[in-house]
């Protein structure tokens, strides 16, 4: 998962993304429905394509300005190559879940997160510069 926005003042890499937690009626996920004007969640990791399965519950979505690339970490050359192939290997943030719950066919419920760094003290205590 990569995002070049918002601009960072410090040496934070582009794969560490601040995700604002403002209530948003257009995105139906658990965090945006329950939070109110809190500091952003910093995220580093992979994402999953949400699709339209009714058993998938988005808990934390990727911001719309982020993207995922399956080639060399999203360099400019790989983005051009992916766009020339019709977007193959390139996914927009609005389609991606970072923390997602889902129900299996036998009724078990599971929560998936794309990176354990989400739970680290480093990202939990990071502030927007």
C-alpha positions as MATLAB code, in Angstrom:
seq = 'XXXXXXXXXXXXXXXXXXXXXXXXXXXXXXXXXXXXXXXXXXXXXXXXXXXXXXXXXXXXXXXXXXXXXXXXXXXXXXXXXXXXXXXXXXXXXXXXXXXXXXXXXXXXXXXXXXXXXXXXXXXXXXXXX';
ca = [
       0.000    0.000    0.000;
       1.460    3.344   -1.047;
       0.329    6.949   -0.850;
       2.158   10.119   -1.827;
      -0.463   12.266   -0.041;
      -0.633   14.069    2.265;
       2.829   15.573    1.976;
       5.022   14.577    4.913;
       7.377   16.976    6.691;
       9.557   14.273    8.213;
      11.286   11.195    6.773;
       8.137    9.054    6.836;
       8.232    6.666    3.855;
       5.398    6.597    1.322;
       4.278    3.152    2.475;
       3.364    4.528    5.935;
      -0.002    6.176    5.389;
      -2.046    8.433    7.687;
      -5.705    7.448    7.426;
      -8.135   10.094    8.703;
     -10.968    8.804   10.896;
     -13.607   11.374   10.117;
     -17.174   10.117    9.870;
     -17.980    9.620    6.216;
     -21.432    8.641    5.017;
     -20.096    7.533    1.632;
     -17.791    4.890    3.118;
     -19.617    2.360    5.212;
     -17.004    0.900    7.527;
     -17.051    0.428   11.279;
     -14.416    3.011   12.151;
     -15.878    5.831   10.063;
     -19.327    5.192   11.532;
     -18.186    5.244   15.166;
     -15.310    7.730   15.338;
     -15.465   11.472   15.584;
     -12.631   13.821   14.646;
      -9.752   11.839   16.137;
      -6.103   11.643   15.120;
      -5.406    9.559   12.018;
      -4.463    5.897   12.157;
      -1.019    5.301   10.663;
      -0.877    2.177    8.530;
       1.853    0.187    6.844;
       1.147   -3.122    5.164;
      -0.794   -4.781    2.403;
      -4.435   -4.430    1.467;
      -7.223   -6.653    0.212;
      -9.688   -6.032   -2.586;
     -13.120   -5.684   -0.981;
     -15.380   -6.796   -3.810;
     -19.121   -7.085   -3.208;
     -19.357  -10.165   -0.983;
     -22.026   -9.596    1.707;
     -19.952  -11.587    4.228;
     -17.118   -9.022    4.131;
     -17.307   -6.175    6.670;
     -14.861   -3.295    6.089;
     -13.426   -2.091    9.406;
     -10.744    0.274    8.076;
     -10.676    1.234    4.392;
      -7.748    2.633    2.465;
      -8.001    6.331    1.630;
      -9.052    7.063   -1.942;
      -5.685    8.658   -2.773;
      -3.692    5.524   -1.842;
      -2.996    2.618   -4.176;
      -1.570   -0.865   -4.202;
       0.824   -2.195   -6.796;
       2.098   -5.733   -7.154;
       5.300   -4.652   -8.927;
       8.410   -3.238   -7.177;
       6.606   -1.131   -4.584;
       4.905    1.398   -6.849;
       7.807    3.118   -8.553;
       6.943    5.537  -11.352;
       8.044    3.050  -14.019;
       5.895    0.247  -12.588;
       2.860    2.552  -12.445;
       3.296    3.464  -16.110;
       3.661   -0.226  -17.014;
       0.493   -1.121  -15.050;
      -1.508    1.675  -16.660;
      -0.393    0.560  -20.136;
      -1.727   -2.932  -19.337;
      -5.141   -1.472  -18.509;
      -4.552   -1.169  -14.777;
      -3.555   -4.799  -14.260;
      -1.490   -4.998  -11.073;
      -2.684   -1.590   -9.848;
      -5.607   -1.038   -7.456;
      -7.159    2.212   -6.239;
      -7.477    2.845   -2.517;
     -11.251    3.248   -2.550;
     -11.544   -0.447   -3.490;
      -9.219   -1.711   -0.764;
      -9.648   -2.798    2.834;
      -6.828   -2.567    5.365;
      -8.627   -4.175    8.296;
     -11.550   -6.366    7.301;
     -13.853   -8.766    9.061;
     -15.506  -11.654    7.301;
     -17.646  -14.660    8.015;
     -16.681  -18.097    6.768;
     -19.128  -20.597    5.323;
     -19.307  -22.503    8.626;
     -20.238  -19.312   10.537;
     -16.834  -18.520   12.057;
     -15.866  -14.855   12.125;
     -12.351  -13.672   11.349;
     -10.611  -10.281   11.300;
      -7.843   -9.768    8.752;
      -5.264   -7.005    8.899;
      -2.587   -6.449    6.293;
       0.198   -5.438    8.652;
       1.161   -5.994   12.264;
       2.810   -2.547   12.278;
      -0.703   -1.155   12.818;
      -0.420   -2.414   16.401;
       3.120   -1.148   17.015;
       3.917    1.607   19.507;
       5.812    3.495   16.787;
       2.713    3.979   14.619;
       0.283    4.279   17.537;
       2.223    7.241   18.951;
       2.981    8.920   15.610;
       1.465   12.346   14.994;
       0.764   14.248   11.797;
       3.615   16.674   11.217;
];
